[in-house]
Amino acid sequence: MSEVAVLTLAELTTLRLGGPVGRLVCTGTAPELVAAVRTADAAGEPVLLVGGGSNLVVADEGWPGVTVLIRTDGIDVRRDGDEVLLRVAAGADWDGLVARAVTAGWAGIECLSGIPGRTGATPVQNVGAYGQDVAQTLTDVTVWDRDADMVAVLSTVDCAFGYRTSRLKHTDRYVVLDVGLRLPISVLSRPIAYAELARALGVQPGAQVPLAEVRDAVLELRRGKGMVLDPDDNDTWSAGSFFTNPILDEAELAAFERRLEPGTAYPSWPAESGTKLSAGWLIEQSGFTKGYGDGPVRLSTKHTLALTNRGAARTADLLTLARQVRDGTRTRFGVELRPEPKFVNCTL
């Protein structure tokens, strides 16, 4: 465990936004991570956990407490019949894990290629893309329970996974130490469930495709939307999709449809608790098209769901545009967009 010379959180986030660091500690093992959090808690010092920084919106004022940088690493692999059981350190690079799984012939996370950040963050918001999400293959999560002052293992039931959410997301109680995954041994993907990906692969939904082909197609689709990090491309200086796709119940959907011109078609999908709409479609139909904005923060020129730092932005600029998009979409359609990133010392 060591202190690191980082001046601002902007150096640690993919948005490249965020003010001064109070104190920063780098942890390379699970015991170091636990010790850093316990020490800060005992001293009454606020704690900010940072992995890849890909889902953080940090205030221009920065973070006054201790910032704990999670750099734990390591993957334990155990075969169990026709499956492998993985135990992955929270600080392990997520896309590196996906690449290894594809090369080794472990199916189930191939559609999650190109997602930035660390493995420990994936169960927090039940990371998902192109028809797969982490909850489908996760077995359990080992956490440091700050309230109980002990290590605990949370099952999938304990995690209460939902669409881009979990029991871990809306609390600072748990610090993820490692993640358990169960993956089938197969050179073919799980059945392709997402129509856009199926089209890119030239197959019908439900088909199974060599893992490497799925990974390549997903990466290509993500690059086309500015969702693969590139230091030379401002369209990737973002926190990914800024708003989640809203899920409407029957009454909310009826109210939404009354605001549409007769015969208007709109993208939607059945969801567990209602009907899921496309946040990107809602935003664009509300007048916020690709590249919208004339300031240092604009919508991506490739994807309306991404708010991007054009190189000289402040967090205040990001919040201004985010509020404009949220409020404008609410006015047009009566639908409230919910932000996906975590806000640190600031609010939307």
Secondary structure, DSSP 8 states (H G I E B T S, - for coil): -EE----BGGGGSTT----BEEEEEEE-SHHHHHHHHHHHHHTT--EEEESS-TTEEE-TT-EEEEEEEE----EEEEEETTEEEEEEETTSBHHHHHHHHHHHTB-S-GGGTT--SBGGGTTTTT-EETTEEGGGTEEEEEEEETTTTEEEEEEHHHHT-BTTB-TTTT-SSEEEEEEEEEEEB-SB-S----HHHHHHHTS-TT---BHHHHHHHHHHHHHHTT-S--TT-GGGSS-S-SB---EE-HHHHHHHHHTS-TT----EEEETTEEEE-HHHHHHHTT--TT--SSSEEE-SS-TT-EEE-SS--HHHHHHHHHHHHHHHHHHHS----B-SEEES---
